[in-house]
């Protein structure tokens, strides 16, 4: 992911090209690898930038990425998840 104006950019994060859970979690994992513990902050910054820019679709995507990051960094399984 390359940096762009307003924080973090991602070529996959706009329109209908990033709607699957797999893609959302992949982006979250990449942010964690790149930014470590500050990944949620970076995702929230991008969400806020897009909100101010009026990009509702982008906001939805980044809110999903933020949730995925929280789940990936959590030490406990998400609510309702089955542990095998």
N, C-alpha and C positions, 0 to 999 in steps of 0.2 A: 504494500500500500504506500503510495507516495503522498507526501504532504501537499495540500492545496490551500488556497485561500479559505480561511475559516476553520482550519484544523486538519482533519484527515480526509483524504479522498480515496475513492475506490471505484474503478471502472465498472465493477459488477453491481454497484449498489443503486442503480436507478432504473426506473421503468419496471417491466415485468421480468427482467433478467435475474432478479434475486428475490425469489419468493419462496423457495423451498426451505424447509428447516435445515436441510443439509448445508445449503449455501450460507444460511444465517450463522450456523454453528462454525462453519469453516472460517467465516470472516471474524467471528469472535475469537476463535483459536489463534488466528493470525495476529490479531491485535494483542492478545495475551503474550504471544511469542515476541512481538515487537516492543511492547511497552510494559510488560510485566504487571505489577500491581496497579499501575496507573492506567491500565486499559479501560476500566469503567469510566474514568474521568475523561479520557480521550473520546470515547463513544458518546458520552453525555455532551461534550463540547460540540461534536459534530451535529448531534441532534438539535442542540440549541441554535447553532448557526443556521441550519436548514429551517427551523421553526421561524426564526427572524426573517429569513429569505422567502417565507411563504411556501416552501416545498413540502407539502403535506405528505406526499408519497415517500419522500426521502426521510421524513420524520418517523413514519411508521416503520420503515426498514431499520433505522438506527435504534429505535426503541426496542425492536426485536433483537438486534445485535447486543444491546446493553443487557437485556434479560438473559441471553445466551451466555454472555461473559460472566454474569453473576452466578449462573448455574454451573458453568465450567470451573469457576474458582471456589465454589462452595465445597465445604468438607462433608456436608450432609446431602443426601439425595433430594431432588425436588419433590414437593408434595405430590403424593399419588404415584410416585415412581416405585417400581418393583425392583428390589435388589436380588440379583441372582447369585 
